[in-house]
Amino acid sequence: MPTFQQPAPFRLLRWFAGLSAVVIVLIAVANAWVVSTFLTDQLFQREGAIARDFVQNILVSDGTIDYLRHSDDPTVREHFKNTVTHLGNMRDVLRANVYGTDRTVIWSTNPRLQGQRFTDNDELDAALGGKLMVESGRISRDVHPKPEYVGLSASVKFFVETYIPVFDPNNNQVVGVVELYKAPLALTEAIQEGERQVAIAALGGAVALFLTLFWLIRRADRTMRQQHAKLLEAGTVAALGELASSVAHNIRNPLASIRSSAELSLELPEDHGAECAQDIIREVDRISTRITELLRLSNQGPPVNQPIDVVDLLRACVADHRDTFLRGQKILALESHTPQAVIKADAHLLQQVFDSLLVNAAEAMSAGQRCEVSVSETDRRSVRIEVNDGGAGMAPDVLAQIFRPFFTTKPQGLGLGLPLAKRIVEGLGGTLQIDSRPGKGTTVCIDLPKA
């Protein structure tokens, strides 16, 4: 029989180590990014809120907020310039701009921006609507996302832009917007240190989680392997016990007949010993047949596959078994729907299959019943052989176990005929199926690929 290639075993530990490492790292990176982004936004928002309160209080306390309501008063203008100049001189402030409600720059630490009007600025629009806007970003030498960035030092790569709405304390209406560009070095360093701490924590958690899960999976894998080995050992012991019981049963009976025939031959005259000798030969042949079935079931050598005509082989098998059927007053017929059907197979093994099926059919039928064997071509690539007997059929619980080695319903059967037949057919790349119903007989269908 051909050696069937078993699928490669599933390496649970190896797959887990690879996939879980990738997944855990991705989760850790995603969590670290989410936490870092959230903390950064919250810190910038908090600093913006502090700056908003400071600017609002200083403009209200010294009265310079009146300039935003009456920008034509020269006295208020000078007082206002002195106040906002202090804003521009605060630590980390790169630039300070003050906008009127018409989006015009009424004061800036960069005199070139004074008097300019910026209409395409979403943050300014939101601040004029009363909302504090905080935005962080980077500026390169060649990229200036907004016109009001012009003039900032090229050495400033990271900045925080805060749009602070200034409210009139009398009617709570926005009378202007103070825009501060800052390079908060201390805050930036704190944020970067926080990001490093979050990354370290995420990495440490990922490593701890991976090692914990890896230990659990390795222990589970080891436990499953041990249990699998124990199951195989238990199954082997059970199979050996069943084999020993079946072989002992099927050899004990012929040996008892041989012993009885030998003892009888000692008591009979010499001219009457021929009949006993025939009984001995017949029982020895039975033992030889059982042993041959066992050897064929366990044989793992490659078969000698050659082109053979299934129709001729079936004719020979039917001819060999026809006398057996006639002695039991049973009918055996062969019907071929094709003159020739050539396949590649070992003729001896395939004959073993047909012999086993015909023997089963003969034993299942009663006198007067008919067994029909047919050969046909289902398509250009396969040949179908059907053996249909008119016997008693099989119950569903029996049908479910017929391919299990050593299962038999015959008093003197070994239970290897159908398992061996199925194995031979599947080794040839074909299929063997059985349909049986109580009182309706049994049909065995074999499909084999053509040569």
VEXLOLO-695256 format. One line per field, with one value per residue (C-alpha): residue in one letter; z, x, y; residue number from 0. Coordinates in pm, whole numbers, plus 50000, padded with zeros to 5 digits. Layout:
N
aa = (a, ...)
zz = (Z, ...)
xx = (X, ...)
yy = (Y, ...)
i = (NUM, ...)
END
This chain:
451
aa = (m, p, t, f, q, q, p, a, p, f, r, l, l, r, w, f, a, g, l, s, a, v, v, i, v, l, i, a, v, a, n, a, w, v, v, s, t, f, l, t, d, q, l, f, q, r, e, g, a, i, a, r, d, f, v, q, n, i, l, v, s, d, g, t, i, d, y, l, r, h, s, d, d, p, t, v, r, e, h, f, k, n, t, v, t, h, l, g, n, m, r, d, v, l, r, a, n, v, y, g, t, d, r, t, v, i, w, s, t, n, p, r, l, q, g, q, r, f, t, d, n, d, e, l, d, a, a, l, g, g, k, l, m, v, e, s, g, r, i, s, r, d, v, h, p, k, p, e, y, v, g, l, s, a, s, v, k, f, f, v, e, t, y, i, p, v, f, d, p, n, n, n, q, v, v, g, v, v, e, l, y, k, a, p, l, a, l, t, e, a, i, q, e, g, e, r, q, v, a, i, a, a, l, g, g, a, v, a, l, f, l, t, l, f, w, l, i, r, r, a, d, r, t, m, r, q, q, h, a, k, l, l, e, a, g, t, v, a, a, l, g, e, l, a, s, s, v, a, h, n, i, r, n, p, l, a, s, i, r, s, s, a, e, l, s, l, e, l, p, e, d, h, g, a, e, c, a, q, d, i, i, r, e, v, d, r, i, s, t, r, i, t, e, l, l, r, l, s, n, q, g, p, p, v, n, q, p, i, d, v, v, d, l, l, r, a, c, v, a, d, h, r, d, t, f, l, r, g, q, k, i, l, a, l, e, s, h, t, p, q, a, v, i, k, a, d, a, h, l, l, q, q, v, f, d, s, l, l, v, n, a, a, e, a, m, s, a, g, q, r, c, e, v, s, v, s, e, t, d, r, r, s, v, r, i, e, v, n, d, g, g, a, g, m, a, p, d, v, l, a, q, i, f, r, p, f, f, t, t, k, p, q, g, l, g, l, g, l, p, l, a, k, r, i, v, e, g, l, g, g, t, l, q, i, d, s, r, p, g, k, g, t, t, v, c, i, d, l, p, k, a)
zz = (50000, 49933, 50217, 50279, 50357, 50685, 50709, 50891, 51264, 51380, 51572, 51834, 52024, 51712, 51563, 51893, 51945, 51602, 51576, 51939, 51933, 51630, 51766, 52115, 51974, 51749, 52041, 52262, 51994, 51934, 52305, 52356, 52064, 52191, 52548, 52435, 52199, 52466, 52730, 52488, 52382, 52743, 52848, 52560, 52631, 52996, 52913, 52668, 52936, 53177, 52906, 52833, 53195, 53223, 52909, 52997, 53350, 53251, 52980, 53206, 53517, 53351, 53126, 52800, 52679, 52591, 52293, 52137, 52165, 52082, 51873, 51772, 52121, 52111, 52491, 52517, 52217, 52391, 52713, 52514, 52336, 52665, 52798, 52496, 52467, 52798, 52645, 52364, 52615, 52811, 52835, 52534, 52331, 51972, 51848, 51971, 51744, 51838, 51602, 51590, 51527, 51156, 51145, 51102, 51293, 51510, 51688, 51645, 51765, 51393, 51266, 50907, 51003, 51151, 50937, 50745, 50734, 50737, 50622, 50558, 50909, 51068, 51412, 51412, 51309, 51595, 51847, 51731, 51805, 52167, 52156, 52283, 52005, 52072, 51791, 51796, 51499, 51325, 51076, 50823, 50606, 50296, 50444, 50594, 50635, 50715, 50593, 50948, 51007, 50785, 50980, 51241, 51296, 51086, 51393, 51561, 51467, 51731, 51841, 52011, 51856, 52089, 51981, 52292, 52264, 52466, 52618, 52715, 53087, 53051, 52785, 52754, 52382, 52200, 52125, 51990, 51973, 52109, 51922, 52090, 51919, 52179, 52184, 52530, 52585, 52940, 52843, 52532, 52735, 52984, 52703, 52544, 52880, 52928, 52585, 52673, 52999, 52820, 52556, 52825, 53016, 52699, 52599, 52948, 52960, 52618, 52717, 53045, 52866, 52596, 52845, 53059, 52764, 52616, 52944, 52959, 52595, 52632, 52936, 52758, 52451, 52666, 52847, 52519, 52378, 52688, 52674, 52302, 52368, 52641, 52408, 52136, 52387, 52515, 52159, 52066, 52370, 52292, 51926, 52025, 52268, 52006, 51750, 51988, 52079, 51716, 51600, 51893, 51819, 51447, 51495, 51796, 51605, 51311, 51554, 51745, 51419, 51325, 51663, 51639, 51285, 51390, 51692, 51477, 51213, 51482, 51563, 51202, 50969, 50734, 50432, 50609, 50704, 50374, 50478, 50804, 50614, 50389, 50696, 50834, 50506, 50487, 50842, 50786, 50477, 50690, 50930, 50637, 50495, 50826, 50860, 50498, 50570, 50870, 50668, 50389, 50634, 50789, 50466, 50384, 50072, 49737, 49515, 49164, 48961, 48597, 48335, 48378, 48229, 48509, 48292, 48239, 48606, 48714, 48470, 48624, 48980, 48898, 48734, 49045, 49277, 49059, 49191, 49548, 49464, 49280, 49576, 49786, 49510, 49462, 49139, 49045, 48728, 48564, 48338, 48163, 47997, 47840, 47649, 47820, 48119, 48174, 48504, 48670, 48971, 49135, 48995, 49304, 49544, 49331, 49304, 49684, 49693, 49452, 49625, 49962, 49826, 49653, 49963, 50174, 49920, 49913, 50294, 50318, 50068, 50104, 49849, 49538, 49579, 49315, 49320, 49028, 48941, 48690, 48524, 48363, 48276, 48470, 48254, 48052, 48364, 48596, 48606, 48837, 48971, 49162, 49357, 49446, 49652, 49751, 50105, 50437, 50441, 50743, 51024, 51046, 51358, 51186, 50865, 51063, 51184, 50886, 50799, 51154, 51168, 51353, 51358, 51225, 51259, 51135, 51389, 51218, 51062, 51133, 51042, 50800, 50459, 50411, 50588, 50368, 50054, 50133, 50195, 49866, 49666, 49826, 49764, 49393, 49412, 49412, 49652, 49805, 49935, 50073, 50079, 50278, 50432, 50633, 50401, 50089, 50033, 50005, 49722, 49714, 49473, 49371, 49156, 49016, 48795, 48443, 48324)
xx = (50000, 50124, 50254, 50013, 50180, 50052, 49990, 50256, 50176, 50045, 50321, 50111, 50402, 50578, 50264, 50170, 50519, 50515, 50157, 50115, 50440, 50325, 49975, 50093, 50352, 50091, 49849, 50123, 50226, 49862, 49795, 50114, 50024, 49669, 49782, 50065, 49838, 49572, 49817, 49984, 49652, 49540, 49863, 49845, 49480, 49561, 49842, 49614, 49346, 49603, 49720, 49357, 49286, 49608, 49545, 49181, 49266, 49555, 49356, 49057, 49256, 49451, 49162, 49347, 49057, 48892, 49127, 48959, 48627, 48756, 49072, 49063, 49157, 49535, 49573, 49419, 49629, 49958, 49843, 49736, 50072, 50259, 50045, 50063, 50435, 50470, 50279, 50533, 50815, 50683, 50897, 50886, 50665, 50791, 50523, 50206, 49928, 49610, 49312, 49008, 48664, 48712, 49010, 49262, 49592, 49577, 49905, 50189, 50541, 50618, 50532, 50500, 50184, 50004, 49713, 49695, 49366, 49352, 49019, 49113, 49190, 48964, 49121, 49072, 48709, 48653, 48820, 48602, 48313, 48432, 48626, 48981, 49190, 49523, 49727, 50075, 50297, 50629, 50760, 51034, 51229, 51025, 50681, 50472, 50117, 49972, 50056, 50090, 50378, 50598, 50882, 50915, 51270, 51361, 51531, 51191, 51078, 50812, 50559, 50223, 49974, 49701, 49404, 49261, 48919, 48895, 48551, 48396, 48317, 48005, 47816, 48033, 48086, 48412, 48585, 48911, 49153, 49506, 49724, 50037, 50308, 50516, 50804, 50746, 51077, 51003, 50658, 50798, 51065, 50802, 50586, 50878, 50972, 50610, 50606, 50922, 50769, 50449, 50655, 50861, 50546, 50377, 50684, 50723, 50355, 50377, 50683, 50520, 50197, 50384, 50599, 50296, 50090, 50391, 50444, 50077, 50069, 50394, 50258, 49929, 50115, 50327, 50017, 49835, 50133, 50150, 49777, 49802, 50083, 49877, 49576, 49791, 49933, 49585, 49454, 49746, 49690, 49317, 49387, 49638, 49389, 49117, 49355, 49470, 49110, 49002, 49303, 49269, 48902, 48957, 49251, 49120, 48822, 49024, 49282, 49005, 48879, 49232, 49280, 48947, 49023, 49371, 49233, 48962, 49215, 49401, 49091, 48975, 49122, 49387, 49157, 48914, 49178, 49156, 48842, 49003, 49311, 49092, 48934, 49278, 49390, 49072, 49115, 49484, 49384, 49142, 49422, 49647, 49375, 49334, 49708, 49727, 49458, 49653, 49973, 49801, 49644, 49982, 50181, 50328, 50527, 50448, 50207, 50297, 50059, 50020, 49751, 49477, 49132, 48875, 48617, 48842, 48939, 48575, 48484, 48755, 48642, 48275, 48370, 48567, 48273, 47989, 48012, 47991, 47673, 47526, 47583, 47375, 47111, 47199, 47245, 47559, 47549, 47794, 47682, 47936, 47828, 48169, 48377, 48697, 48795, 49170, 49309, 49652, 49644, 49793, 49583, 49631, 49520, 49222, 49121, 49135, 48881, 48640, 48678, 48597, 48287, 48156, 48215, 48022, 47738, 47716, 47704, 47442, 47197, 46951, 46863, 46697, 46833, 47042, 47373, 47445, 47791, 47809, 48088, 48038, 48221, 48088, 48296, 48617, 48832, 48675, 48530, 48246, 48201, 47882, 47808, 47439, 47312, 46957, 47044, 46901, 47092, 47249, 47113, 47244, 47448, 47620, 47673, 47849, 48116, 48179, 48511, 48645, 48914, 48812, 48444, 48237, 47890, 48004, 48067, 48392, 48485, 48801, 48658, 48935, 48775, 48601, 48868, 49132, 48919, 48864, 49232, 49328, 49075, 49178, 49542, 49456, 49306, 48948, 48654, 48450, 48100, 47833, 47458, 47258, 46911, 46748, 46540, 46660, 47000, 47343, 47510, 47886, 48001, 48368, 48499, 48849, 49047, 49119, 49472)
yy = (50000, 50355, 50563, 50850, 51179, 51318, 51693, 51890, 51923, 52257, 52435, 52613, 52765, 52893, 53047, 53208, 53350, 53516, 53637, 53742, 53939, 54137, 54195, 54294, 54536, 54697, 54732, 54878, 55131, 55229, 55272, 55473, 55701, 55754, 55828, 56058, 56250, 56288, 56410, 56651, 56803, 56833, 57005, 57253, 57321, 57380, 57621, 57801, 57838, 57989, 58231, 58324, 58409, 58609, 58816, 58880, 58990, 59217, 59394, 59443, 59543, 59827, 59935, 59881, 59669, 60002, 60029, 59727, 59912, 60263, 60230, 60601, 60732, 60816, 60808, 60462, 60353, 60437, 60271, 59964, 59942, 59950, 59666, 59434, 59501, 59319, 59028, 59009, 59010, 58713, 58403, 58169, 58411, 58439, 58677, 58841, 58969, 59153, 59135, 59355, 59216, 59288, 59041, 59323, 59318, 59630, 59553, 59303, 59249, 59240, 59592, 59459, 59271, 59573, 59680, 59353, 59168, 58787, 58654, 58291, 58174, 57913, 57946, 58324, 58279, 58033, 58270, 58561, 58327, 58303, 57975, 57930, 57775, 57601, 57451, 57302, 57230, 57261, 57515, 57443, 57681, 57605, 57540, 57822, 57690, 58033, 58383, 58512, 58268, 58485, 58636, 58364, 58241, 57939, 57792, 57753, 57403, 57345, 57606, 57649, 57890, 58019, 58232, 58401, 58568, 58891, 58949, 59281, 59243, 59457, 59258, 58944, 59010, 58935, 59265, 59124, 58833, 58804, 58557, 58424, 58221, 58041, 57796, 57645, 57469, 57353, 57225, 57060, 56886, 56772, 56639, 56457, 56307, 56203, 56041, 55850, 55733, 55626, 55441, 55265, 55171, 55045, 54846, 54701, 54606, 54447, 54242, 54134, 54039, 53847, 53656, 53570, 53448, 53267, 53081, 52985, 52872, 52678, 52501, 52432, 52306, 52075, 51948, 51884, 51698, 51480, 51411, 51337, 51091, 50926, 50902, 50747, 50501, 50416, 50380, 50156, 49937, 49915, 49832, 49566, 49417, 49416, 49269, 48999, 48913, 48898, 48697, 48458, 48407, 48350, 48114, 47920, 47779, 47640, 47501, 47322, 47172, 47068, 46901, 46720, 46601, 46483, 46292, 46138, 46031, 45835, 45632, 45568, 45312, 45442, 45431, 45672, 45930, 46119, 46306, 46417, 46530, 46747, 46907, 46981, 47138, 47348, 47483, 47554, 47754, 47953, 48042, 48133, 48360, 48547, 48595, 48719, 48979, 49104, 49128, 49317, 49559, 49640, 49638, 49982, 49892, 50052, 49857, 49743, 49957, 49861, 49927, 49666, 49621, 49633, 49458, 49152, 49146, 49153, 48876, 48657, 48735, 48669, 48340, 48237, 48307, 48185, 47828, 47954, 48146, 47845, 47616, 47849, 47878, 48245, 48440, 48634, 48847, 49087, 49371, 49590, 49913, 49958, 49702, 49811, 50024, 50060, 50188, 50180, 49949, 49644, 49359, 49141, 49416, 49512, 49148, 49131, 49418, 49247, 48910, 49067, 49241, 48927, 48714, 48968, 48972, 48592, 48574, 48852, 48695, 48411, 48143, 48281, 48636, 48813, 49000, 49231, 49364, 49651, 49848, 50188, 50509, 50808, 51044, 51035, 51029, 50769, 50419, 50313, 49959, 49878, 49561, 49546, 49253, 49172, 49076, 49187, 49517, 49685, 49896, 50256, 50186, 49893, 50091, 50365, 50120, 49896, 50062, 50030, 49760, 49442, 49534, 49246, 49094, 48754, 48477, 48381, 48716, 48912, 49254, 49352, 49299, 49635, 49849, 49687, 49734, 50102, 50156, 49991, 50195, 50524, 50435, 50421, 50771, 50645, 50636, 50353, 50424, 50194, 50248, 49997, 49986, 49710, 49491, 49679, 49521, 49682, 49870, 49922, 50195, 50226, 50513, 50474, 50714, 50594, 50543)
i = (0, 1, 2, 3, 4, 5, 6, 7, 8, 9, 10, 11, 12, 13, 14, 15, 16, 17, 18, 19, 20, 21, 22, 23, 24, 25, 26, 27, 28, 29, 30, 31, 32, 33, 34, 35, 36, 37, 38, 39, 40, 41, 42, 43, 44, 45, 46, 47, 48, 49, 50, 51, 52, 53, 54, 55, 56, 57, 58, 59, 60, 61, 62, 63, 64, 65, 66, 67, 68, 69, 70, 71, 72, 73, 74, 75, 76, 77, 78, 79, 80, 81, 82, 83, 84, 85, 86, 87, 88, 89, 90, 91, 92, 93, 94, 95, 96, 97, 98, 99, 100, 101, 102, 103, 104, 105, 106, 107, 108, 109, 110, 111, 112, 113, 114, 115, 116, 117, 118, 119, 120, 121, 122, 123, 124, 125, 126, 127, 128, 129, 130, 131, 132, 133, 134, 135, 136, 137, 138, 139, 140, 141, 142, 143, 144, 145, 146, 147, 148, 149, 150, 151, 152, 153, 154, 155, 156, 157, 158, 159, 160, 161, 162, 163, 164, 165, 166, 167, 168, 169, 170, 171, 172, 173, 174, 175, 176, 177, 178, 179, 180, 181, 182, 183, 184, 185, 186, 187, 188, 189, 190, 191, 192, 193, 194, 195, 196, 197, 198, 199, 200, 201, 202, 203, 204, 205, 206, 207, 208, 209, 210, 211, 212, 213, 214, 215, 216, 217, 218, 219, 220, 221, 222, 223, 224, 225, 226, 227, 228, 229, 230, 231, 232, 233, 234, 235, 236, 237, 238, 239, 240, 241, 242, 243, 244, 245, 246, 247, 248, 249, 250, 251, 252, 253, 254, 255, 256, 257, 258, 259, 260, 261, 262, 263, 264, 265, 266, 267, 268, 269, 270, 271, 272, 273, 274, 275, 276, 277, 278, 279, 280, 281, 282, 283, 284, 285, 286, 287, 288, 289, 290, 291, 292, 293, 294, 295, 296, 297, 298, 299, 300, 301, 302, 303, 304, 305, 306, 307, 308, 309, 310, 311, 312, 313, 314, 315, 316, 317, 318, 319, 320, 321, 322, 323, 324, 325, 326, 327, 328, 329, 330, 331, 332, 333, 334, 335, 336, 337, 338, 339, 340, 341, 342, 343, 344, 345, 346, 347, 348, 349, 350, 351, 352, 353, 354, 355, 356, 357, 358, 359, 360, 361, 362, 363, 364, 365, 366, 367, 368, 369, 370, 371, 372, 373, 374, 375, 376, 377, 378, 379, 380, 381, 382, 383, 384, 385, 386, 387, 388, 389, 390, 391, 392, 393, 394, 395, 396, 397, 398, 399, 400, 401, 402, 403, 404, 405, 406, 407, 408, 409, 410, 411, 412, 413, 414, 415, 416, 417, 418, 419, 420, 421, 422, 423, 424, 425, 426, 427, 428, 429, 430, 431, 432, 433, 434, 435, 436, 437, 438, 439, 440, 441, 442, 443, 444, 445, 446, 447, 448, 449, 450)
END
